Amino acid sequence: MKKLLTEVDIQKIIRQGLKEILIDDNTILTPSAKDLIIRYKLEIKKFSHATIPSQTINSNTIRTIAVGSDHTGFRVKSEIISFLKSKGLDVIDLGTNSEQSSDYPDFAYAVASTVKSGLAQRGIVIDATGNPSAIVANKIKGIRAAVGYNEYAIKSSREHNDSNVLTLGARIFDVEIIKYFITIWLNTTFEGGRHQNRLDKISNIEKMN
């Protein structure tokens, strides 16, 4: 299925501060989108679904994932849930349940609260860009939500920040890339050590407010 990237989509990527755009052979760039890419010196990286590494989830510590989305992420959410279940994980689907317009704070809050309660070990939220849901989730004490925008950042969010919620943009990435990002996130462990000291400082800041 062809995917159209417009000037509006590229503007969202620019606002996030990203320098790379991942596209496949099914992606069509509008002329205005190409102009923005050139003007802001963005790098286009092409991929083939055949080149995406095997998506094996090795973690033995994760049993249940809470998943939510607004209307923009509904279709991707459905595929992600099937993907996670195929890997033997239990999934708590917190909505939304259709492509009818909905409010991302409701679902980001539901996912973050479920992780905080311990009913799920991790949470995934999908909206248009990932940013809105991360803002909401990080309002909950004990939640460390990271926006998944490339492999390095996702691995770092686990190794250094012990992120327990991942937010993703359905209008930025192909669903196969999103599955790959989720796999990286679930398979990467927290390194502890000096990073734990920094997380303790975050906890102290939460207690002050």
Rosetta blueprint (number, residue, H / E / L):
1 M L
2 K L
3 K E
4 L E
5 L E
6 T L
7 E H
8 V H
9 D H
10 I H
11 Q H
12 K H
13 I H
14 I H
15 R H
16 Q L
17 G L
18 L L
19 K L
20 E E
21 I E
22 L E
23 I E
24 D L
25 D L
26 N L
27 T E
28 I E
29 L E
30 T L
31 P H
32 S H
33 A H
34 K H
35 D H
36 L H
37 I H
38 I H
39 R H
40 Y L
41 K L
42 L L
43 E E
44 I E
45 K E
46 K E
47 F L
48 S L
49 H H
50 A H
51 T H
52 I L
53 P L
54 S L
55 Q L
56 T L
57 I L
58 N L
59 S L
60 N L
61 T L
62 I L
63 R L
64 T E
65 I E
66 A E
67 V E
68 G E
69 S E
70 D L
71 H H
72 T H
73 G H
74 F H
75 R H
76 V H
77 K H
78 S H
79 E H
80 I H
81 I H
82 S H
83 F H
84 L H
85 K H
86 S H
87 K L
88 G L
89 L L
90 D E
91 V E
92 I E
93 D E
94 L L
95 G L
96 T L
97 N L
98 S L
99 E L
100 Q L
101 S L
102 S L
103 D L
104 Y H
105 P H
106 D H
107 F H
108 A H
109 Y H
110 A H
111 V H
112 A H
113 S H
114 T H
115 V H
116 K H
117 S H
118 G L
119 L L
120 A L
121 Q L
122 R E
123 G E
124 I E
125 V E
126 I E
127 D E
128 A L
129 T L
130 G L
131 N H
132 P H
133 S H
134 A H
135 I H
136 V H
137 A H
138 N L
139 K L
140 I L
141 K L
142 G L
143 I L
144 R L
145 A E
146 A E
147 V E
148 G L
149 Y L
150 N L
151 E H
152 Y H
153 A H
154 I H
155 K H
156 S H
157 S H
158 R H
159 E H
160 H L
161 N L
162 D L
163 S L
164 N L
165 V E
166 L E
167 T E
168 L E
169 G E
170 A L
171 R L
172 I L
173 F L
174 D L
175 V H
176 E H
177 I H
178 I H
179 K H
180 Y H
181 F H
182 I H
183 T H
184 I H
185 W H
186 L H
187 N H
188 T L
189 T L
190 F L
191 E L
192 G L
193 G L
194 R H
195 H H
196 Q H
197 N H
198 R H
199 L H
200 D H
201 K H
202 I H
203 S H
204 N H
205 I H
206 E H
207 K H
208 M H
209 N L
